[in-house]
Amino acid sequence: MTTPRPFLSDNAAAVHPYVWDAMRAADNADNPYDGDTLSAQLDERFSALFGRECAAVWVATGTAANCLALATMVQPHGGVVCHEEAHIEVDEGGAPGFYLHGAKLMLAGGEGAKLTPQDIAALIDPIRDDVHQVQPHAIAITQASEYGRSYTPGELAVLAEFATARRLGLHMDGARFANAAAFPGGTAQEAARAAAGPVDSLAFGFIKNGGMSAEAVILFDPQQADLVKYRRKRAGHLQCKGRYLAAQILAMLDDDLWLANARHANAAAQEIAAGCGQRLLHPVEANELFVHLTPKEREALRGQDFAFYDWGDDAARFVTAWNTEDADAVALGRAIAAL
């Protein structure tokens, strides 16, 4: 048997050795829940990274991170505007409605699975301002988007201005936030601030980028942290040994490992993209590629031991990761070019 060359998902990537080291170092007695010395460092570390005061709350999944953050902005009778292909709509099993006690997802279109003020206005402007219709309370965007597209600082600023004018919260699903931040370059602080923009909350993803079981809910209004913590407990996400989650996050922040990992994954994606030519369905701005391939062509690639997901009838999705082998990325790019 041959070993598959994995491009299925960065969810399947290995845990970074530094993360394992940090968890072993945390394997000592400390205060339970989030009262430990490691959890106490998160607010300061993230405030320094983003250049503004924030609170950071660890959780074990991206689904919980998104939903707990949105629950601070949205009442049960309200709605969250998101793209029609957003992860919170397509891949979270109804969790937003569960965590938000029935609040509605309000679906908008948008090129590349990104939203603009025009896309949002087209959806919400026809809504009457009365109790008979669900009123929007927040906007949720994904960085990078479900098609691997990254919001620019200018686009984020325009969205934030729109949200403020309409009195809507602005949440960012950052499952691949690191990859979006790494796309334009810059220092860790510059990259993080550019990729986050002036959002109200961020689900900072670490699991896809070398973590094991820890994500961070970043609240740029620190006064919301207590509300998230109460909701986290009620939702069954307050782990009694929270230091192990904090240890993973801090390990990824140390020496900007989160950014280095993302840069490697992005570079591998660009290597593959070079062989795709006109087959690319979307610009490659993070670590995902959507490529036009016939069933016969996909079969040929799988015959060369490349593992990936079909994307509809005539396309495939390839995802690189922090530990993608350079040789595998080169081989895939050449294999696609040779089809």
MILOPA-976739 format. One record per atom (N, C-alpha, C, O): x negated, y, z negated; residue in three letters. Coordinates in steps of 0.001 Angstrom, whole numbers, plus 500000, padded with zeros to 6 digits. Layout:
REM MILOPA-976739
XYZAla/...
REM end
This chain:
REM MILOPA-976739
499156498807500000Met/500000500000500000Met/499118501245500000Met/498072501282499352Met/499561502270500742Thr/498852503537500760Thr/499492504502499768Thr/500647504328499380Thr/498747505504499365Thr/499250506503498427Thr/499911507627499206Thr/499265508228500064Thr/501192507937498936Pro/501844509038499657Pro/501127510353499413Pro/500590510602498334Pro/501133511187500442Arg/500604512537500290Arg/501791513429499943Arg/502641513692500794Arg/501856513901498678Pro/503115514433498141Pro/503372515895498494Pro/502580516782498176Pro/504498516118499157Phe/504991517469499407Phe/506491517555499126Phe/507193518407499671Phe/506970516644498255Leu/508393516616497911Leu/508789517855497106Leu/509710518578497486Leu/508090518096495992Ser/508472519174495090Ser/507346519443494115Ser/506645518520493700Ser/507167520708493744Asp/506218521043492693Asp/506729520596491324Asp/505973520618490353Asp/507993520193491228Asn/508485519585489988Asn/507779518263489704Asn/507686517834488554Asn/507281517620490763Ala/506645516317490598Ala/505143516422490341Ala/504477515404490157Ala/504607517632490328Ala/503166517815490142Ala/502729517398488740Ala/503530517372487806Ala/501467517079488617Ala/500913516697487316Ala/500873517895486366Ala/500940519049486790Ala/500764517593485086Val/500566518619484075Val/499091519018484089Val/498212518159484161Val/498826520311484020His/497442520778484072His/496679520299482830His/497232520302481731His/495411519888482995Pro/494648519412481827Pro/494561520422480691Pro/494560520031479524Pro/494490521709481006Tyr/494427522711479943Tyr/495698522728479102Tyr/495660523038477911Tyr/496821522392479727Val/498081522334478985Val/498061521157478013Val/498485521283476864Val/497565520011478485Trp/497428518869477574Trp/496495519222476415Trp/496782518897475263Trp/495386519883476719Asp/494439520260475666Asp/495110521165474629Asp/494911521006473425Asp/495905522113475120Ala/496564523047474210Ala/497581522344473329Ala/497732522689472157Ala/498283521358473884Met/499252520627473072Met/498554519772472020Met/499039519643470896Met/497421519192472385Arg/496670518424471385Arg/496151519349470288Arg/496158518984469112Arg/495706520536470664Ala/495214521482469664Ala/496329521943468731Ala/496074522313467585Ala/497560521920469224Ala/498708522331468400Ala/499233521207467529Ala/500197521394466787Ala/498606520039467612Asp/499112518861466914Asp/498668518866465452Asp/498008517947464969Asp/499058519936464777Asn/498799520098463345Asn/500074520616462690Asn/500964521131463365Asn/500153520477461391Ala/501327520964460679Ala/501428522488460804Ala/500430523201460695Ala/502639522964461031Asp/502900524402461100Asp/504375524594460797Asp/505110523625460608Asp/504801525838460753Asn/506205526105460479Asn/507079525545461598Asn/506662525526462757Asn/508283525089461266Pro/509149524492462292Pro/509844525541463153Pro/509781526743462895Pro/510511525027464190Tyr/511307525828465118Tyr/510416526859465814Tyr/509429526471466440Tyr/510723528153465730Asp/509853529139466363Asp/509149530011465325Asp/508775531151465601Asp/508980529458464139Gly/508302530196463086Gly/506814529920463011Gly/506160530329462051Gly/506266529238463999Asp/504859528853463983Asp/503967529983464496Asp/504455530978465032Asp/502680529818464328Thr/501724530864464705Thr/501632531049466214Thr/501343532151466682Thr/501871530003466973Leu/501784530117468430Leu/503001530851468991Leu/502854531740469829Leu/504180530494468545Ser/505389531181469021Ser/505345532663468688Ser/505869533490469435Ser/504714532998467557Ala/504656534399467133Ala/503801535254468073Ala/503884536482468037Ala/502988534618468906Gln/502117535371469811Gln/502782535744471133Gln/502261536581471869Gln/503918535137471441Leu/504475535249472789Leu/504908536671473133Leu/504625537151474231Leu/505583537346472222Asp/506062538694472530Asp/504901539603472924Asp/504974540325473918Asp/503846539560472143Glu/502709540447472405Glu/502023540091473719Glu/501636540980474477Glu/501871538806473991Arg/501171538394475207Arg/501952538800476462Arg/501369539282477433Arg/503247538606476435Phe/504040538964477608Phe/504193540479477738Phe/504241540998478853Phe/504268541189476621Ser/504341542648476683Ser/503081543207477333Ser/503152544159478110Ser/501934542624477020Ala/500686543066477640Ala/500670542736479127Ala/500187543531479934Ala/501191541576479492Leu/501198541170480893Leu/502073542088481732Leu/501681542489482828Leu/503256542423481226Phe/504200543209482013Phe/504080544713481783Phe/504711545500482489Phe/503291545111480821Gly/503077546529480600Gly/504264547254480012Gly/504355548476480127Gly/505159546549479398Arg/506284547158478694Arg/506760546186477615Arg/506571544974477720Arg/507366546733476601Glu/507778545889475486Glu/508819544881475926Glu/509774545215476627Glu/508624543654475509Cys/509611542623475815Cys/509574541567474723Cys/508649541516473913Cys/510593540732474721Ala/510653539579473825Ala/510639538324474681Ala/511233538297475759Ala/509967537289474207Ala/509859536031474951Ala/510387534896474079Ala/509994534746472922Ala/511274534111474650Val/511910533001473943Val/511672531737474754Val/512044531666475925Val/511051530735474129Trp/510802529505474872Trp/512058528629474932Trp/512865528599474003Trp/512192527926476046Val/513207526889476221Val/512565525767477028Val/511448525910477527Val/513270524663477151Ala/512679523489477789Ala/512994523376479275Ala/512342522600479975Ala/513972524125479778Thr/514361523978481178Thr/514649525336481804Thr/514991526299481118Thr/514504525386483116Gly/514850526595483839Gly/516340526877483816Gly/516755528036483792Gly/517140525834483824Thr/518587526016483759Thr/518978526743482476Thr/519767527687482505Thr/518426526301481362Ala/518723526969480090Ala/518204528398480095Ala/518870529299479587Ala/517018528616480664Ala/516449529964480695Ala/517361530917481462Ala/517645532017480987Ala/517817530511482628Asn/518710531364483418Asn/520014531638482681Asn/520458532782482588Asn/520610530596482167Cys/521948530735481597Cys/521929531506480287Cys/522836532298480028Cys/520922531292479460Leu/520847532027478203Leu/520611533504478460Leu/521173534351477765Leu/519782533826479456Ala/519560535233479783Ala/520833535880480315Ala/521179536991479912Ala/521531535195481215Leu/522753535758481786Leu/523841535918480727Leu/524682536812480823Leu/523821535052479724Ala/524843535137478672Ala/524731536419477858Ala/525689536813477193Ala/523564537083477902Thr/523438538365477207Thr/524089539503477981Thr/524317540578477426Thr/524389539279479258Met/524885540349480129Met/526339540186480524Met/526991541164480892Met/526856538978480456Val/528132538659481098Val/529127538133480080Val/528837537192479341Val/530290538741480046Gln/531386538263479215Gln/532139537135479929Gln/532066537023481153Gln/532857536302479177Pro/533536535166479808Pro/534510535561480924Pro/534780534759481818Pro/535037536788480877His/535991537204481912His/535290537868483095His/535949538311484035His/533942537943483054Gly/533204538640484100Gly/532612537701485123Gly/532939536515485175Gly/531723538263485944Gly/531112537479486998Gly/529652537843487208Gly/529200538922486824Gly/528922536918487828Val/527522537098488184Val/527421537047489702Val/527784536043490316Val/526937538107490300Val/526717538118491743Val/525395537417492032Val/524361537776491469Val/525429536426492902Cys/524213535723493297Cys/524336535319494755Cys/525417535399495339Cys/523237534889495338His/523281534419496721His/524049533107496792His/524047532322495844His/524696532880497911Glu/525499531668498061Glu/524659530390498010Glu/525200529307497788Glu/523351530504498212Glu/522467529343498108Glu/521562529429496877Glu/520560528718496791Glu/521907530281495941Ala/521110530420494719Ala/521093529116493937Ala/522051528344493972Ala/520009528884493243His/519870527670492440His/520966527577491386His/521474526489491118His/521335528703490789Ile/522371528658489750Ile/523721528239490312Ile/524579527765489566Ile/523923528405491614Glu/525163527975492250Glu/525064526550492757Glu/525998525768492582Glu/523948526199493382Val/523845524945494132Val/523288523795493299Val/523653522640493521Val/522405524095492338Asp/521630523027491711Asp/521632523036490193Asp/520731522456489588Asp/522595523664489560Glu/522596523650488101Glu/523863523038487524Glu/524199523272486363Glu/524566522256488336Gly/525640521411487829Gly/526736522125487068Gly/527350521539486177Gly/526997523384487403Gly/528021524132486695Gly/527568524701485362Gly/528385525206484591Gly/526261524623485082Ala/525761525114483786Ala/526060526586483537Ala/526371526937482399Ala/525984527473484534Pro/526322528871484230Pro/527735529032483673Pro/527944529774482713Pro/528692528347484266Gly/530050528431483740Gly/530159527886482334Gly/530940528394481530Gly/529381526851482024Phe/529391526243480692Phe/528780527196479669Phe/529392527465478635Phe/527587527705479944Tyr/526896528585478994Tyr/527582529945478872Tyr/527559530568477811Tyr/528193530401479971Leu/528823531717479978Leu/530317531630479679Leu/531055532599479852Leu/530752530446479224His/532123530235478757His/533157530602479830His/534175531231479544His/532869530195481057Gly/533849530360482119Gly/533610531515483053Gly/534353531674484021Gly/532596532337482805Ala/532312533438483717Ala/532050532887485123Ala/531541531779485286Ala/532402533670486111Lys/532410533205487494Lys/531128533606488213Lys/530594534692487987Lys/530633532715489090Leu/529579533088490021Leu/530234533659491269Leu/531139533048491837Leu/529780534822491692Met/530358535540492829Met/529324535524493946Met/528257536124493816Met/529636534839495044Leu/528632534459496030Leu/528556535451497184Leu/529557535786497816Leu/527331535908497434Ala/527070536846498528Ala/526136536203499542Ala/525412535261499217Ala/526153536708500763Gly/525213536280501782Gly/523952537109501717Gly/523843538031500908Gly/522997536777502573Gly/521751537529502615Gly/520675536731503314Gly/520524535536503061Gly/519930537373504185Glu/518903536693504971Glu/517805536164504068Glu/517354536857503156Glu/517369534919504327Gly/516289534333503557Gly/516639534041502121Gly/515746533901501286Gly/517933533944501809Ala/518426533718500437Ala/518061534863499509Ala/517972534676498295Ala/517847536057500073Lys/517597537262499280Lys/518824538164499351Lys/519600538108500306Lys/518984538996498323Leu/520096539928498266Leu/519605541349498452Leu/518505541699498024Leu/520422542159499088Thr/520199543602499189Thr/521406544305498585Thr/522453543682498409Thr/521283545593498264Pro/522461546318497790Pro/523625546256498774Pro/524785546223498363Pro/523324546241500053Gln/524387546168501051Gln/525127544827500968Gln/526353544780501074Gln/524369543739500776Asp/525000542422500631Asp/525921542392499413Asp/527028541855499468Asp/525447542974498320Ile/526224542949497078Ile/527453543846497190Ile/528548543473496770Ile/527256545027497759Ala/528380545958497899Ala/529480545371498767Ala/530663545559498487Ala/529092544659499824Ala/530098544054500698Ala/530973543069499939Ala/532140542875500279Ala/530412542450498916Leu/531172541486498116Leu/532021542159497051Leu/533181541793496864Leu/531459543140496349Ile/532149543657495158Ile/532985544906495420Ile/533897545205494650Ile/532694545632496481Asp/533462546856496709Asp/534959546604496898Asp/535758547420496439Asp/535382545503497558Pro/536823545269497704Pro/537540544854496413Pro/538769544783496392Pro/536798544581495349Ile/537422544122494103Ile/538127545285493421Ile/537524546328493171Ile/539399545100493124Arg/540140546140492414Arg/539655546250490976Arg/539278545249490366Arg/539662547428490449Asp/539246547665489076Asp/540452547494488157Asp/540973548461487602Asp/540880546250488010Asp/541980545958487093Asp/541814544553486538Asp/540959543791486988Asp/542637544223485561Val/542462542967484836Val/542839541742485652Val/542606540617485209Val/543408541929486818His/543846540794487617His/542719540189488449His/542888539116489030His/541577540860488513Gln/540470540345489308Gln/539196540327488461Gln/538976541186487607Gln/538364539314488731Val/537098539188488007Val/536181540350488373Val/535967540646489549Val/535654540990487364Gln/534760542125487574Gln/533293541671487459Gln/532954540890486569Gln/532441542153488343Pro/531022541781488233Pro/530378542438487020Pro/530603543615486737Pro/529578541659486317His/528851542170485154His/527341542149485369His/526616542889484703His/526854541311486291Ala/525411541170486470Ala/525106540685487876Ala/525968540160488582Ala/523853540877488258Ile/523300540369489513Ile/522183539404489136Ile/521384539694488246Ile/522125538256489810Ala/521035537302489613Ala/520319537091490943Ala/520945536744491945Ala/519017537299490947Ile/518204537063492138Ile/517149536015491807Ile/516871535750490637Ile/516566535424492839Thr/515570534370492657Thr/514243534815493253Thr/514181535264494398Thr/513179534685492461Gln/511835535102492868Gln/510867533942492657Gln/510563533616491509Gln/510374533310493714Ala/510701533482495115Ala/512062532848495423Ala/512550531999494677Ala/512658533277496535Ser/514015532838496854Ser/514052531353497198Ser/513019530693497312Ser/515261530853497358Glu/515439529436497681Glu/514859529064499036Glu/514751527878499347Glu/514487530031499843Tyr/513789529762501105Tyr/512357530272501071Tyr/511749530524502111Tyr/511824530422499855Gly/510425530778499711Gly/510090532199500083Gly/508940532498500406Gly/511071533087500045Arg/510858534487500376Arg/510651535289499094Arg/511347535062498104Arg/509714536212499101Ser/509394537002497921Ser/509960538410498031Ser/509845539054499074Ser/510566538878496958Tyr/511017540262496884Tyr/509806541173496710Tyr/508931540900495888Tyr/509758542252497482Thr/508691543237497341Thr/509030544206496210Thr/510191544300495810Thr/508038544927495690Pro/508339545929494663Pro/509371546952495129Pro/510225547373494347Pro/509297547353496396Gly/510278548307496907Gly/511682547747496915Gly/512636548440496562Gly/511811546495497316Glu/513133545866497332Glu/513688545741495921Glu/514881545950495702Glu/512837545403494971Leu/513285545276493587Leu/513704546619493014Leu/514683546708492274Leu/512960547665493359Ala/513309548997492858Ala/514673549435493379Ala/515462550021492638Ala/514951549157494642Val/516239549531495220Val/517364548733494570Val/518428549284494286Val/517142547445494334Leu/518153546623493668Leu/518415547116492248Leu/519563547185491808Leu/517339547458491535Ala/517506547941490161Ala/518266549255490131Ala/519109549466489259Ala/517976550137491073Glu/518701551415491140Glu/520187551171491410Glu/521049551819490818Glu/520471550239492301Phe/521858549892492599Phe/522545549310491367Phe/523673549682491041Phe/521851548387490683Ala/522444547761489503Ala/522740548789488423Ala/523787548741487777Ala/521813549717488233Thr/522028550758487227Thr/523222551634487582Thr/524039551966486724Thr/523312552002488853Ala/524418552854489295Ala/525758552153489112Ala/526765552799488822Ala/525771550838489280Arg/527021550081489146Arg/527201549503487739Arg/528169548785487486Arg/526296549804486843Arg/526346549309485464Arg/526348547785485403Arg/527131547173484676Arg/525461547199486179Leu/525314545751486233Leu/523949545362485684Leu/522952546033485950Leu/523906544271484915Gly/522626543727484509Gly/521916543114485707Gly/522561542732486683Gly/520587543016485640Leu/519802542437486733Leu/518890541361486160Leu/517954541652485414Leu/519178540117486521His/518411538960486048His/517627538353487200His/518090538331488341His/516432537863486889Met/515587537208487881Met/515336535758487483Met/514789535481486416Met/515739534846488347Asp/515390533432488214Asp/513979533286488782Asp/513780533350489995Asp/513011533090487904Gly/511623533011488331Gly/511052531615488236Gly/509947531430487725Gly/511789530628488722Ala/511274529256488699Ala/509921529190489404Ala/509022528472488966Ala/509780529942490501Arg/508493530045491203Arg/507997531493491158Arg/507462532017492135Arg/508187532116490009Phe/507754533499489846Phe/506256533648490096Phe/505827534614490726Phe/505463532702489608Ala/504020532791489781Ala/503640532804491254Ala/502744533547491655Ala/504304531998492058Asn/503988531957493479Asn/504353533258494172Asn/503631533722495055Asn/505475533849493772Ala/505847535149494329Ala/504861536222493899Ala/504501537092494690Ala/504426536161492648Ala/503468537146492153Ala/502127537018492853Ala/501451538018493096Ala/501743535798493177Ala/500449535564493811Ala/500439535961495276Ala/499367536139495854Ala/501587536102495879Phe/501646536330497330Phe/500941537603497773Phe/500142537535498707Phe/501189538780497152Pro/500520539982497625Pro/499121540184497056Pro/498380541025497565Pro/498732539440496011Gly/497413539591495431Gly/497404540571494270Gly/498460540986493793Gly/496209540942493815Gly/496057541855492686Gly/495703541117491412Gly/495685539887491372Gly/495421541891490362Thr/495147541290489061Thr/496420540645488513Thr/497510540828489055Thr/496259539893487436Ala/497423539233486841Ala/498468540250486420Ala/499661540052486648Ala/498020541343485803Gln/498963542361485352Gln/499646543032486543Gln/500861543231486532Gln/498877543377487558Glu/499458544008488749Glu/500436543074489442Glu/501517543487489861Glu/500046541811489559Ala/500904540845490245Ala/502202540621489495Ala/503273540591490102Ala/502120540463488173Ala/503318540207487374Ala/504262541392487420Ala/505471541222487580Ala/503713542604487279Arg/504572543793487252Arg/505205544038488610Arg/506357544465488686Arg/504471543774489685Ala/505034543963491018Ala/506123542941491310Ala/507146543279491906Ala/505916541699490897Ala/506879540637491202Ala/508129540723490348Ala/509203540305490781Ala/508006541266489120Ala/509167541367488238Ala/509966542628488502Ala/511194542620488418Ala/509261543729488827Gly/509979544973489026Gly/510713545392487758Gly/510365544951486662Gly/511711546230487901Pro/512446546732486727Pro/513675545890486386Pro/514754546439486162Pro/513524544558486343Val/514663543711485998Val/514930543784484502Val/514082544239483734Val/516102543338484097Asp/516466543326482677Asp/516014542047481984Asp/515668542064480803Asp/516019540938482721Ser/515588539674482134Ser/514968538820483227Ser/515240538997484414Ser/514129537888482794Leu/513392537030483713Leu/513276535645483114Leu/512908535495481949Leu/513589534632483905Ala/513269533256483533Ala/511919532937484169Ala/511838532648485362Ala/510866532993483366Phe/509497532817483846Phe/509214531321483873Phe/509130530675482828Phe/509069530774485083Gly/508873529342485227Gly/507426528927485061Gly/506527529544485633Gly/507201527882484279Phe/505867527313484099Phe/505804525845484509Phe/504736525349484868Phe/506930525152484459Ile/506906523706484686Ile/506478523387486115Ile/505687522465486316Ile/506966524110487103Lys/506582523857488489Lys/505120524205488754Lys/504559523791489768Lys/504507524956487856Asn/503197525532488106Asn/502099524941487227Asn/501036525541487067Asn/502359523760486654Gly/501343523112485833Gly/501733522876484396Gly/500990522232483655Gly/502896523388483976Gly/503385523116482633Gly/504039521749482552Gly/504176521052483557Gly/504438521375481353Met/505112520091481184Met/506582520280480878Met/507432519716481567Met/506906521072479843Ser/508304521137479394Ser/508606522474478745Ser/509312522524477737Ser/508085523557479301Ala/508294524860478669Ala/508493525941479714Ala/507729526051480672Ala/509536526739479512Glu/509803527921480308Glu/510002529076479327Glu/510209528853478134Glu/509941530297479825Ala/510084531459478950Ala/511217532345479428Ala/511281532696480606Ala/512112532707478520Val/513117533732478778Val/512495535064478353Val/512202535269477175Val/512297535962479313Ile/511708537262479028Ile/512831538290479013Ile/513572538429479986Ile/512949539005477903Leu/513999540002477720Leu/513337541365477593Leu/512610541622476634Leu/513589542232478555Phe/512960543543478540Phe/513708544533477651Phe/513288545681477503Phe/514794544095477071Asp/515422544770475934Asp/515240543833474749Asp/516063542942474542Asp/514175544016473962Pro/513876543055472894Pro/515009542858471899Pro/515058541834471217Pro/515923543825471804Gln/517032543689470865Gln/517970542544471250Gln/518778542097470436Gln/517858542070472501Gln/518697540948472934Gln/518153539605472476Gln/518823538582472619Gln/516933539597471922Ala/516297538325471586Ala/517089537543470544Ala/517228536326470666Ala/517609538216469527Asp/518356537494468501Asp/519585536816469083Asp/519920535692468707Asp/520263537507470009Leu/521440536914470635Leu/521054535659471406Leu/521752534648471329Leu/519947535713472152Val/519493534539472892Val/519124533412471940Val/519402532247472226Val/518511533736470828Lys/518097532694469893Lys/519293531999469250Lys/519279530783469059Lys/520319532762468920Tyr/521528532135468400Tyr/522168531230469452Tyr/522589530113469151Tyr/522235531717470669Arg/522816530917471746Arg/521949529697472051Arg/522472528628472367Arg/520642529847471959Arg/519739528712472197Arg/520015527595471191Arg/520069526421471558Arg/520188527966469921Lys/520478526962468900Lys/521808526281469191Lys/521916525056469135Lys/522810527082469500Arg/524152526531469741Arg/524160525604470951Arg/524944524657471016Arg/523272525890471916Ala/523219525082473133Ala/522351523840472981Ala/522220523058473923Ala/521756523649471800Gly/520949522464471574Gly/519535522571472105Gly/518890521551472351Gly/519035523797472289His/517696523984472846His/516684524507471836His/515562524837472221His/517040524596470559Leu/516074525008469548Leu/515322523762469092Leu/515822522988468275Leu/514127523577469623Gln/513344522401469269Gln/512647522624467932Gln/512139523711467658Gln/512629521573467098Cys/512079521732465751Cys/510564521857465773Cys/509988522408464835Cys/509909521370466799Lys/508455521514466927Lys/508149522436468104Lys/507489522055469070Lys/508647523647467985Gly/508530524601469081Gly/507105524999469406Gly/506840525534470483Gly/506181524744468484Arg/504791525125468757Arg/504239524431470000Arg/503330524948470650Arg/504790523256470332Tyr/504279522561471511Tyr/504732523249472806Tyr/504023523205473812Tyr/505883523870472783Leu/506305524654473938Leu/505495525941474034Leu/505036526317475112Leu/505325526614472894Ala/504534527846472894Ala/503099527564473328Ala/502493528372474031Ala/502558526428472914Ala/501182526086473285Ala/501036525951474802Ala/500036526384475374Ala/502029525355475445Gln/501965525224476906Gln/501955526588477588Gln/501167526832478501Gln/502836527466477134Ile/502951528782477756Ile/501671529588477546Ile/501172530221478477Ile/501145529564476329Leu/499929530323476047Leu/498747529783476844Leu/497897530552477292Leu/498688528471477022Ala/497609527885477813Ala/497665528371479256Ala/496631528608479880Ala/498876528519479780Met/499031528991481154Met/498695530473481274Met/498233530919482324Met/498920531238480214Leu/498579532659480239Leu/497079532896480042Leu/496529533872480553Leu/496423532001479301Asp/494990532167479041Asp/494207532188480350Asp/494397531334481216Asp/493336533164480478Asp/492482533299481666Asp/493291533320482958Asp/492780532970484022Asp/494554533731482862Asp/495430533872484026Asp/495562532568484813Asp/495609532575486044Asp/495623531444484082Leu/495761530149484740Leu/497029530090485585Leu/497024529504486667Leu/498114530691485101Trp/499374530674485848Trp/499195531253487257Trp/499788530758488216Trp/498377532302487374Leu/498178532938488663Leu/497208532142489534Leu/497413532020490742Leu/496160531603488928Ala/495212530795489688Ala/495893529558490270Ala/495657529197491423Ala/496735528914489470Asn/497462527742489971Asn/498351528110491151Asn/498395527396492153Asn/499059529227491025Ala/499963529647492086Ala/499190530022493344Ala/499636529730494454Ala/498053530656493185Arg/497259531020494353Arg/496787529789495113Arg/496745529788496343Arg/496433528744494377His/496028527508495049His/497194526910495836His/497034526508496989His/498364526855495205Ala/499538526304495888Ala/499886527137497122Ala/500195526586498179Ala/499835528451496988Asn/500152529322498123Asn/499152529143499257Asn/499534529129500428Asn/497870529007498914Ala/496850528821499946Ala/497075527514500698Ala/496885527453501912Ala/497478526475499982Ala/497780525206500640Ala/498965525356501591Ala/498969524787502683Ala/499969526125501168Ala/501129526351502038Ala/500725527112503297Ala/501210526807504386Ala/499849528090503157Gln/499402528840504330Gln/498593527955505274Gln/498664528121506492Gln/497834527029504729Glu/497073526094505553Glu/498016525252506412Glu/497763525033507597Glu/499091524789505808Ile/500077524001506553Ile/500789524877507575Ile/501017524465508712Ile/501136526085507157Ala/501863526993508044Ala/501097527273509323Ala/501692527478510381Ala/499781527282509223Ala/498967527556510404Ala/499178526522511502Ala/498962526807512680Ala/499597525331511117Gly/499848524296512111Gly/501285524214512589Gly/501604523431513484Gly/502162525028511988Cys/503599524920512289Cys/504034525793513462Cys/504988525447514160Cys/503368526899513690Gly/503724527779514796Gly/505176528217514744Gly/505671528661513709Gly/505851528084515881Gln/507237528523516006Gln/508229527606515303Gln/509428527884515291Gln/507748526534514728Arg/508648525625514014Arg/509131526202512676Arg/510140525745512140Arg/508429527190512139Leu/508801527739510834Leu/510155528432510908Leu/510391529263511786Leu/511033528088509989Leu/512357528700509938Leu/512356529985509125Leu/513226530835509312Leu/511384530138508218His/511284531332507385His/509809531677507205His/508961530784507223His/509497532948507035Pro/508122533300506698Pro/507697532608505400Pro/508504532428504489Pro/506431532228505331Val/505915531535504149Val/505325532582503211Val/504254533128503475Val/506031532859502111Glu/505645533908501178Glu/505426533380499766Glu/505290534150498816Glu/505395532072499643Ala/505129531448498344Ala/504559530060498627Ala/503553529942499326Ala/505181529013498098Asn/504627527667498273Asn/505630526689498875Asn/505500525479498693Asn/506632527206499592Glu/507602526356500276Glu/507567526639501771Glu/507416527783502200Glu/507710525562502565Leu/507786525703504017Leu/509030524987504509Leu/509305523857504105Leu/509778525641505378Phe/510959525065506009Phe/510659524993507500Phe/510458526011508162Phe/510633523769508012Val/510052523514509327Val/511049522756510195Val/511638521764509765Val/511228523236511421His/512093522535512378His/511397521258512828His/510301521294513387His/512056520125512575Leu/511530518819512963Leu/512689517911513327Leu/513683517856512604Leu/512577517212514417Thr/513601516252514802Thr/513502515017513916Thr/512480514816513260Thr/514539514185513880Pro/514445512947513105Pro/513254512087513510Pro/512603511487512655Pro/512966512022514801Lys/511833511217515268Lys/510511511793514772Lys/509602511049514405Lys/510408513111514763Glu/509180513755514279Glu/509006513558512782Glu/507887513354512310Glu/510086513616512038Arg/509997513383510602Arg/509573511936510321Arg/508788511670509412Arg/510105511023511112Glu/509711509624510960Glu/508217509450511232Glu/507539508684510548Glu/507715510164512231Ala/506292510073512553Ala/505426510592511412Ala/504381510014511112Ala/505853511675510778Leu/505089512215509655Leu/505129511277508457Leu/504120511091507777Leu/506284510692508198Arg/506370509745507087Arg/505528508505507376Arg/505018507864506457Arg/505389508175508645Gly/504513507066509015Gly/503055507342508718Gly/502242506420508658Gly/502717508621508531Gln/501361509010508144Gln/501271509270506629Gln/500309509863506141Gln/502298508810505906Asp/502328508836504441Asp/502575510213503848Asp/502257510439502680Asp/503138511146504623Phe/503532512432504052Phe/504922512294503442Phe/505841511791504089Phe/505075512736502208Ala/506362512664501504Ala/506972514055501448Ala/506301515006501050Ala/508239514188501841Phe/508922515473501878Phe/510417515222501955Phe/510859514090502155Phe/511197516295501793Tyr/512647516184501866Tyr/513147516655503223Tyr/512644517631503778Tyr/514150515946503754Asp/514877516453504914Asp/515655517695504502Asp/516083517824503355Asp/515829518604505453Trp/516587519826505185Trp/517614519976506305Trp/517375520650507307Trp/518758519332506105Gly/519737519287507177Gly/519338518264508233Gly/518513517385507984Gly/519932518390509405Asp/519726517403510455Asp/518462517621511262Asp/517958516686511884Asp/517940518840511263Asp/516844519133512185Asp/515698519891511530Asp/514976520625512206Asp/515524519724510234Ala/514450520438509547Ala/513981519643508336Ala/514616518679507911Ala/512855520079507801Ala/512293519473506599Ala/511748520571505701Ala/511398521656506165Ala/511679520272504402Arg/511074521187503440Arg/509814520549502875Arg/509819519389502465Arg/508745521317502860Phe/507481520893502268Phe/507142521862501137Phe/507233523078501311Phe/506752521328499978Val/506401522158498834Val/505001521782498371Val/504706520610498136Val/504146522785498244Thr/502811522574497714Thr/502806522860496212Thr/503756523426495672Thr/501731522464495553Ala/501660522604494099Ala/500253523002493687Ala/499343523092494511Ala/500098523238492385Trp/498789523667491872Trp/497712522633492121Trp/496533522973492217Trp/498110521362492226Asn/497136520291492401Asn/497196519656493787Asn/496704518543493973Asn/497787520340494756Thr/497769519830496123Thr/496330519728496610Thr/495565520688496516Thr/495975518583497121Glu/494621518385497638Glu/494437519184498929Glu/495295519172499811Glu/493299519879499021Asp/493024520650500239Asp/493076519758501469Asp/493607520149502509Asp/492523518558501347Ala/492492517647502492Ala/493895517258502930Ala/494148517104504125Ala/494814517098501977Asp/496185516742502335Asp/496874517887503067Asp/497606517656504029Asp/496642519130502615Ala/497240520282503290Ala/496700520421504705Ala/497463520665505640Ala/495405520268504868Val/494806520335506208Val/495382519238507097Val/495731519485508251Val/495481518027506556Ala/495982516901507344Ala/497430517120507776Ala/497792516807508910Ala/498261517657506875Leu/499660517890507234Leu/499773518960508306Leu/500531518797509263Leu/499027520059508160Gly/499063521101509175Gly/498662520572510540Gly/499275520915511551Gly/497641519741510570Arg/497190519175511854Arg/498199518180512407Arg/498412518109513617Arg/498826517402511507Ala/499804516415511960Ala/501017517096512588Ala/501534516634513606Ala/501472518197511981Ile/502607518923512555Ile/502221519556513883Ile/502991519521514843Ile/501026520136513932Ala/500557520751515182Ala/500450519743516317Ala/500617520092517485Ala/500169518476515964Ala/499967517449516977Ala/501248516792517458Ala/501217515992518394Ala/502374517114516834Leu/503630516477517228Leu/504005516835518673Leu/505036516385519173Leu/
REM end
